[in-house]
Amino acid sequence: MNIRPLTNTILVVDDMPDNIDVLVGILKDSYNIKVATNGQAALAIAASKSSPDLILLDVAMPGMDGYEVCRILKEDVKTRRIPVIFVTAKSDISDESMGFAIGAEDYITKPVSTPIVRARVATHLALYDQRKTLEDEVKRRTEEIEETRLEIIRRLGRAAEYRDNETGMHVIRMSNYCSLIARALGMSAEEEELILNATPMHDVGKIGIPDSVLLKPGRLDAEERKIMELHCLYGTKIIGEHTSPLLKAAGVIAWEHHERWDGKGYPRGLSGKDIYLYARITAVADVFDALTSKRPYKEPWPADRAVKLLEEERGHQFDPALVPLFIEMLPAVLEIRERFND
């Protein structure tokens, strides 16, 4: 004979063993049952990896009463979705109002009725499952939209690179270099991910630079240099103003990644830590990859020659704290370079 597995777990919370026995007796054939005899134990079970799908919660308990337990559950992001049904001898309207105000889904009055307990539990589990399914779908779609947005950003960055680089792989390499630097600085995984996704847009303003300047096979004259420097302005205008942390970061990076630590950069002549940290990180990664890549006006440099220039420009063009971090990670840098080779 096949026995249907019990899929939902109910947590019964009551300080009176007789009351627990009654509820367990009603529900044990249909659900997995967990029991707690006080509020602290209930909170620990609810926050555990095997959290319940619904909680039947007594109100009048010594120490921490049911209202306080419910309030704590609903304030915690890990437990706020768990439906709470108060099971109580209190039937006054004000008591019910208080319970609903702090987030309870329902009330069952003692002494309990078997059909009512079963019906209320089944109803709220069904609602909980529907809500969870909907929230999971919303989360999935949100992640899908976010990934699509990131892919558009990456491709727009690569589109700009195609103007003066046949494969557009420069932005892939340098964004990964930036991620390495962020990790070496001890940034959080979230911030490291932000830098990885924001830096590919650093040169998107190249879209606005004429081919006669961008693709010139030689040094630019003073007038051409002024035209080239406009790509920082064009980049910030293309990205625009947004509340999104990703696009805000991308905009500042596009605007400041050619500033220099010694104040001799462009477009505003910022210096030192007045330059946005992400832009200072981008400057190191960008220059190294540009030096070691083929361009219309030059052949690629070997890595050791590029590293020597970084060392010479430490404290001048580059943040002096970032250069040694980058050099320490050179094996990982070269691995990325090989993986995303033009």
C-alpha positions as CSV (number, residue, x, y, z in Angstrom):
1,M,0.0,0.0,0.0
2,N,1.3,3.4,-1.0
3,I,1.4,6.1,1.7
4,R,1.3,9.7,0.5
5,P,4.2,11.6,2.0
6,L,3.4,14.5,4.3
7,T,4.7,17.6,2.5
8,N,3.7,20.5,4.8
9,T,5.0,21.2,8.3
10,I,2.9,22.8,11.0
11,L,4.5,24.3,14.1
12,V,2.2,24.2,17.2
13,V,3.1,26.6,19.9
14,D,1.4,26.4,23.3
15,D,2.6,26.2,26.9
16,M,-0.1,23.7,27.9
17,P,0.6,20.1,26.9
18,D,-3.1,19.2,26.7
19,N,-3.7,21.9,24.1
20,I,-0.8,20.7,22.1
21,D,-2.1,17.1,22.2
22,V,-5.5,18.2,20.9
23,L,-4.0,20.1,17.9
24,V,-1.5,17.4,17.1
25,G,-4.2,14.8,17.2
26,I,-6.3,16.8,14.7
27,L,-3.4,17.4,12.2
28,K,-0.9,14.6,12.6
29,D,-2.4,12.4,9.8
30,S,-2.1,15.1,7.2
31,Y,1.0,17.2,8.2
32,N,4.4,17.0,9.7
33,I,4.1,18.4,13.2
34,K,6.7,20.4,15.2
35,V,6.0,21.6,18.8
36,A,7.3,24.4,20.9
37,T,6.2,25.2,24.4
38,N,7.4,28.8,24.6
39,G,8.1,31.8,22.3
40,Q,11.9,31.5,22.2
41,A,11.7,27.9,21.1
42,A,9.1,28.8,18.5
43,L,11.3,31.6,17.0
44,A,14.3,29.2,16.8
45,I,12.4,26.6,14.9
46,A,10.8,29.2,12.6
47,A,14.3,30.6,11.7
48,S,15.9,27.1,11.2
49,K,16.6,25.6,7.8
50,S,13.6,23.3,8.1
51,S,11.2,26.2,8.9
52,P,7.5,25.4,9.1
53,D,4.9,26.2,6.5
54,L,2.4,27.5,9.0
55,I,2.3,28.3,12.7
56,L,-0.5,27.7,15.2
57,L,0.3,30.1,18.0
58,D,-1.2,30.4,21.5
59,V,-1.5,34.0,22.7
60,A,-1.4,33.7,26.5
61,M,2.0,32.2,27.3
62,P,4.3,33.1,30.2
63,G,7.4,35.3,29.4
64,M,7.0,36.1,25.7
65,D,3.3,36.0,24.6
66,G,2.0,35.1,21.2
67,Y,1.6,38.7,20.1
68,E,5.3,39.4,20.7
69,V,6.3,36.1,18.9
70,C,4.2,37.1,15.9
71,R,5.6,40.6,15.8
72,I,9.2,39.3,15.7
73,L,8.3,36.7,13.1
74,K,6.8,39.4,10.8
75,E,9.8,41.7,11.2
76,D,12.3,39.1,10.2
77,V,12.8,38.7,6.4
78,K,13.5,35.0,6.9
79,T,10.2,34.3,8.6
80,R,7.7,37.0,7.6
81,R,6.1,34.9,4.9
82,I,5.1,32.1,7.3
83,P,1.3,32.2,8.0
84,V,0.4,32.6,11.7
85,I,-2.9,31.5,13.1
86,F,-3.6,32.5,16.7
87,V,-5.3,29.7,18.7
88,T,-6.6,31.4,21.8
89,A,-9.4,31.6,24.4
90,K,-9.5,35.3,23.8
91,S,-12.4,36.2,21.6
92,D,-12.7,39.9,22.1
93,I,-12.7,42.0,19.0
94,S,-9.9,44.2,20.3
95,D,-7.7,41.1,20.8
96,E,-8.4,39.9,17.2
97,S,-7.7,43.4,15.9
98,M,-4.3,43.5,17.6
99,G,-3.4,40.1,16.2
100,F,-4.3,41.1,12.6
101,A,-2.5,44.4,13.0
102,I,0.8,42.7,13.7
103,G,0.4,40.3,10.8
104,A,-1.5,37.2,11.9
105,E,-3.5,35.6,9.1
106,D,-6.4,34.2,11.2
107,Y,-7.9,33.4,14.6
108,I,-9.2,30.1,16.0
109,T,-11.0,30.2,19.3
110,K,-10.5,27.6,22.1
111,P,-11.9,25.1,22.7
112,V,-11.1,24.3,19.1
113,S,-13.4,22.5,16.6
114,T,-11.7,19.8,14.5
115,P,-13.4,20.7,11.2
116,I,-12.5,24.4,11.7
117,V,-8.9,23.7,12.5
118,R,-8.5,21.5,9.5
119,A,-10.3,23.9,7.2
120,R,-8.4,27.0,8.3
121,V,-5.1,25.2,8.1
122,A,-5.8,23.9,4.6
123,T,-7.0,27.2,3.4
124,H,-4.0,29.2,4.6
125,L,-1.5,26.6,3.4
126,A,-3.1,26.8,0.0
127,L,-2.9,30.6,0.0
128,Y,0.7,30.4,1.3
129,D,1.7,28.0,-1.5
130,Q,0.0,30.3,-4.1
131,R,1.7,33.4,-2.7
132,K,5.1,31.6,-2.6
133,T,4.7,30.4,-6.2
134,L,3.8,33.9,-7.3
135,E,6.7,35.5,-5.4
136,D,9.1,32.9,-6.8
137,E,7.8,33.7,-10.4
138,V,8.2,37.4,-9.8
139,K,11.7,36.8,-8.5
140,R,12.6,34.7,-11.5
141,R,11.2,37.3,-14.0
142,T,13.0,40.1,-12.1
143,E,16.3,38.2,-12.3
144,E,15.6,37.6,-16.0
145,I,15.0,41.3,-16.7
146,E,18.1,42.2,-14.7
147,E,20.2,39.7,-16.7
148,T,18.8,41.2,-19.9
149,R,19.7,44.7,-18.8
150,L,23.2,43.6,-17.8
151,E,23.6,41.9,-21.2
152,I,22.5,45.1,-23.0
153,I,25.0,47.1,-21.0
154,R,27.8,44.6,-21.8
155,R,26.9,44.7,-25.5
156,L,26.7,48.4,-25.7
157,G,30.2,48.6,-24.1
158,R,31.5,46.1,-26.6
159,A,29.8,48.0,-29.4
160,A,31.8,51.1,-28.5
161,E,35.0,49.0,-28.4
162,Y,34.3,47.7,-32.0
163,R,35.1,51.2,-33.1
164,D,38.8,50.8,-32.5
165,N,39.2,47.1,-31.6
166,E,38.2,44.3,-33.9
167,T,36.7,42.0,-31.3
168,G,35.5,44.3,-28.5
169,M,37.1,41.9,-26.0
170,H,38.9,44.7,-24.2
171,V,35.9,45.6,-22.1
172,I,35.5,41.9,-21.0
173,R,39.1,41.7,-20.0
174,M,39.4,45.0,-18.2
175,S,36.1,44.5,-16.3
176,N,37.4,41.2,-15.0
177,Y,40.7,42.9,-14.0
178,C,38.6,45.5,-12.1
179,S,36.8,42.7,-10.3
180,L,40.1,41.2,-9.2
181,I,41.2,44.5,-7.8
182,A,37.9,45.0,-6.0
183,R,38.3,41.5,-4.4
184,A,41.9,42.3,-3.4
185,L,40.6,45.5,-1.7
186,G,38.3,43.4,0.4
187,M,35.1,44.7,-1.2
188,S,31.9,42.7,-0.7
189,A,30.8,40.2,-3.3
190,E,27.9,42.6,-4.2
191,E,30.3,45.5,-4.8
192,E,32.7,43.3,-6.8
193,E,29.7,42.3,-9.0
194,L,28.7,45.9,-9.4
195,I,32.2,46.9,-10.6
196,L,32.3,43.9,-13.0
197,N,29.0,45.0,-14.6
198,A,29.5,48.8,-14.5
199,T,33.1,49.1,-16.0
200,P,32.2,47.8,-19.5
201,M,30.5,51.1,-20.2
202,H,33.6,53.2,-19.4
203,D,34.4,54.0,-23.1
204,V,30.8,54.0,-24.5
205,G,31.3,57.7,-25.4
206,K,33.7,56.6,-28.2
207,I,30.5,56.1,-30.2
208,G,30.5,59.9,-30.6
209,I,34.2,60.3,-31.7
210,P,34.8,60.6,-35.5
211,D,36.8,57.8,-37.2
212,S,39.4,60.2,-38.4
213,V,40.4,60.8,-34.8
214,L,39.5,57.4,-33.2
215,L,41.2,55.3,-35.9
216,K,44.2,57.6,-36.7
217,P,47.3,55.5,-37.0
218,G,49.6,57.8,-35.1
219,R,49.8,60.4,-32.4
220,L,46.9,62.9,-32.2
221,D,47.5,66.6,-32.5
222,A,46.2,69.1,-29.9
223,E,42.9,69.6,-31.6
224,E,42.3,65.9,-32.2
225,R,43.2,65.3,-28.5
226,K,40.5,67.7,-27.4
227,I,38.0,65.8,-29.6
228,M,39.1,62.5,-28.2
229,E,38.7,63.7,-24.6
230,L,35.0,64.4,-25.3
231,H,34.3,60.7,-25.1
232,C,34.1,61.1,-21.3
233,L,31.3,63.6,-21.7
234,Y,29.5,61.7,-24.4
235,G,29.7,58.5,-22.2
236,T,28.0,60.2,-19.3
237,K,25.3,61.6,-21.5
238,I,24.6,58.2,-23.2
239,I,24.3,56.5,-19.8
240,G,22.2,59.4,-18.4
241,E,21.0,59.9,-14.8
242,H,19.5,57.0,-13.0
243,T,18.7,55.8,-9.5
244,S,20.1,52.4,-10.4
245,P,23.3,51.8,-8.5
246,L,24.7,50.0,-11.5
247,L,24.0,52.9,-14.0
248,K,25.1,55.5,-11.5
249,A,28.4,53.8,-11.1
250,A,28.8,53.3,-14.8
251,G,28.1,57.0,-15.4
252,V,30.8,58.2,-12.9
253,I,33.3,55.7,-14.2
254,A,32.7,56.9,-17.8
255,W,33.2,60.5,-16.6
256,E,36.3,60.1,-14.4
257,H,38.3,57.1,-15.7
258,H,40.8,59.4,-17.4
259,E,41.5,61.5,-14.3
260,R,44.9,61.1,-12.8
261,W,46.1,60.7,-9.2
262,D,48.4,63.8,-9.7
263,G,45.5,66.0,-11.0
264,K,46.9,66.2,-14.6
265,G,44.1,64.1,-16.2
266,Y,40.8,65.0,-17.8
267,P,38.0,66.1,-18.1
268,R,38.1,68.0,-14.7
269,G,41.6,67.7,-13.4
270,L,40.6,65.8,-10.3
271,S,43.3,64.4,-8.1
272,G,43.8,61.7,-5.4
273,K,40.8,60.4,-3.6
274,D,38.6,63.1,-5.1
275,I,38.5,60.6,-8.0
276,Y,35.8,58.0,-7.6
277,L,37.4,54.7,-6.4
278,Y,35.8,52.7,-9.2
279,A,37.2,55.1,-11.7
280,R,40.7,54.8,-10.1
281,I,40.4,51.0,-10.3
282,T,39.2,51.2,-14.0
283,A,42.2,53.4,-14.9
284,V,44.7,50.8,-13.8
285,A,42.9,47.9,-15.6
286,D,42.1,50.0,-18.7
287,V,45.7,51.2,-19.3
288,F,47.2,47.7,-18.7
289,D,44.9,46.1,-21.2
290,A,45.2,49.0,-23.7
291,L,49.0,48.7,-23.6
292,T,49.0,44.9,-24.0
293,S,46.5,45.1,-26.9
294,K,47.0,45.9,-30.6
295,R,45.6,49.2,-31.6
296,P,45.6,51.1,-35.0
297,Y,48.4,53.2,-33.8
298,K,50.6,50.6,-32.0
299,E,51.6,46.9,-31.6
300,P,50.8,45.2,-28.2
301,W,53.3,45.5,-25.4
302,P,54.5,42.5,-23.5
303,A,53.1,42.2,-20.0
304,D,56.4,43.0,-18.2
305,R,56.8,46.2,-20.1
306,A,53.2,47.3,-19.2
307,V,53.8,46.4,-15.6
308,K,57.0,48.6,-15.6
309,L,54.9,51.5,-16.8
310,L,52.3,51.0,-14.1
311,E,55.1,51.0,-11.5
312,E,56.6,54.2,-13.0
313,E,53.2,55.9,-12.9
314,R,52.3,54.8,-9.4
315,G,51.4,58.0,-7.5
316,H,51.4,60.0,-10.7
317,Q,48.8,58.6,-13.1
318,F,47.5,55.8,-10.8
319,D,46.4,55.4,-7.2
320,P,49.6,54.3,-5.5
321,A,47.6,51.7,-3.4
322,L,46.1,50.0,-6.4
323,V,49.2,49.3,-8.6
324,P,50.9,46.8,-6.2
325,L,47.6,45.0,-5.7
326,F,47.2,44.6,-9.5
327,I,50.8,43.4,-9.9
328,E,50.3,40.8,-7.1
329,M,47.4,39.4,-9.1
330,L,49.3,39.3,-12.4
331,P,49.0,35.5,-12.8
332,A,45.2,35.8,-12.6
333,V,45.3,38.8,-14.9
334,L,47.2,36.9,-17.5
335,E,44.9,34.0,-17.2
336,I,41.9,36.3,-18.0
337,R,43.9,37.8,-20.9
338,E,44.5,34.4,-22.4
339,R,40.8,33.3,-21.9
340,F,39.4,36.5,-23.6
341,N,42.2,36.9,-26.2
342,D,41.4,39.0,-29.3
